[in-house]
Amino acid sequence: MSRLDRLSDLEAHLRARGETTVGSLAAALGVSERTVFRDLAALRARGLVMDADPGPGGGVRLDRGLSPHAVQFTLAEVVSLWFAARLSQGASNLPWSGAARTGLAKLLGSLARPRATELHALCRRVIVGPPASEPVRAGARAPERELLGTFERAFSERRGLGFHYTDQQGRQTLRRVEPHGLLVEPPVWYVLARDLDKGEPRMFRMDRIARARLLPDIRFHPDFAVIDVQVPDRERWRPLTAA
């Protein structure tokens, strides 16, 4: 990552989190705390106004009153743009993939803090992995069009999801789940869920789901333990946006 890209990412993290620490920023960006201090100084030199508490573990925050306002995108619109830009990073041969990253970082940086925080929390639940294996790709098909809209609502609104599922052996079952996470192994997508009837984490391939429906009476708070137990290899997978 170039320093310009890193500065854009750092600014986006600051705007999304409201208040954070140098240590948290260093972990999110994959650099040393010394590098973060240098980059914070560079952002100040560019005119970004921020406050910092002295000493180890001191907080860092922006003066939101001086930041520009973004066009009034809906959360779904911003997520779709951010999602496309992040996925493009995995294909370095795509033209303008780097520009997509920096442009979307600037968009996130200009969002109002509540919207930026909401977006950051949502994207943490999306895990991007390596491309699916050839046998998986050969047997995959496009998910039902109606499923995508229903899943988006259940995922972003933290509502229950019901559907018919066909497993690898062709057995069909009726499932009720909480969709806590989403795993992407292009071009295949998996729902990382808690199965409400079994009481355990379960992974469901999106193209094997049919007749999906919202379960409006079921609400949940995202549980990252449900995601972590199904995606343990952090060397191969990473959140769509850093934690």
Secondary structure, DSSP 8 states (H G I E B T S, - for coil): --HHHHHHHHHHHHHHHSEEEHHHHHHHHTS-HHHHHHHHHHHHHTT--EEE--STT-EEEE-GGGS-------HHHHHHHHHHHHHHTT-TTSTTHHHHHHHHHHHHHHS-HHHHHHHHHHHHTEEE-S---HHHHHH-----HHHHHHHHHHHHHTEEEEEEEE-TTS-EEEEEEEEEEEEEETTEEEEEEEETTTTEEEEEEGGGEEEEEEEEEEE----HHHHHTT---TTT-EESS--
